[in-house]
Amino acid sequence: MYHSTERATERATERATQRASELATDRALERVSLRIVRFLLAMLSCVVLWPLAARCQDSGSEANAFHGNGAEITVTVRDSSGEPISSPATIKLY
């Protein structure tokens, strides 16, 4: 009788160990799956938001190009009819 009780205890211990191992594997798979979902969500948001950021960029014309080492602001001065004045000018900002 003692031998069969010992054997039953061993089987129960083996099953508990196997179940604990299965639970640990399931948790590891859940963590990996969560990491993959987070990564894909970040990539998707970049793909969606990137065109919006590009749309906000300047046209790239020569008038808007960066020249020199300082900051530059392009100002278009128009005459009374609304046409841009063709002669270049220097404007001081205070």
C-alpha positions in Angstrom: 0.0 0.0 0.0 2.8 2.4 0.9 4.4 1.7 -2.5 1.2 2.6 -4.5 0.8 5.8 -2.4 4.3 6.8 -3.2 3.8 6.1 -6.9 0.6 8.1 -6.9 2.4 11.0 -5.3 5.1 10.8 -7.9 2.5 10.9 -10.7 0.8 13.9 -9.2 4.1 15.7 -8.8 5.0 14.9 -12.4 1.6 16.2 -13.6 1.9 19.4 -11.5 5.4 20.0 -12.8 4.2 19.4 -16.4 1.3 21.8 -15.9 3.5 24.5 -14.4 5.9 24.1 -17.3 2.9 24.5 -19.7 1.7 27.6 -17.9 5.2 29.1 -18.0 5.4 28.4 -21.8 1.9 29.9 -22.3 3.0 33.1 -20.4 6.2 33.3 -22.4 4.2 33.0 -25.7 1.8 35.7 -24.5 4.8 38.1 -23.7 6.3 37.4 -27.1 2.9 37.9 -28.8 2.4 41.2 -26.9 5.8 42.4 -28.0 5.1 41.6 -31.6 1.7 43.4 -31.4 3.3 46.5 -29.8 6.0 46.5 -32.5 3.5 46.2 -35.3 1.3 48.9 -33.8 4.3 51.3 -33.6 5.2 50.5 -37.2 1.7 51.0 -38.4 1.4 54.4 -36.6 4.7 55.5 -38.3 3.4 54.4 -41.7 0.1 56.3 -41.2 1.6 59.4 -39.7 4.7 59.7 -42.0 2.7 61.0 -45.0 1.1 63.7 -42.8 4.5 64.9 -41.7 5.7 65.0 -45.3 2.6 67.0 -46.3 3.6 69.7 -43.8 7.0 70.2 -45.5 7.8 73.1 -47.7 7.5 73.0 -51.5 11.2 72.9 -51.9 11.4 75.9 -54.3 14.5 78.0 -54.5 12.8 80.8 -52.7 12.3 78.5 -49.7 15.8 77.0 -49.8 18.1 77.3 -46.8 21.2 79.5 -47.5 24.1 80.2 -45.1 24.5 79.4 -41.5 21.7 81.5 -40.0 17.9 81.2 -39.9 16.1 82.7 -42.9 12.6 83.8 -43.4 11.2 84.4 -46.8 8.8 87.4 -47.1 6.8 88.2 -50.2 6.1 91.9 -50.5 3.2 92.8 -52.8 2.2 96.1 -54.3 -1.3 97.6 -54.2 -2.6 95.4 -57.1 -1.5 92.2 -55.2 1.4 91.4 -57.5 4.8 90.5 -55.9 7.4 93.3 -56.1 10.2 92.0 -58.4 13.1 93.9 -56.8 14.9 92.1 -53.9 14.8 93.9 -50.5 16.2 93.5 -47.0 13.7 93.4 -44.2 14.7 93.9 -40.6 12.7 92.1 -37.9 12.6 93.5 -34.4 
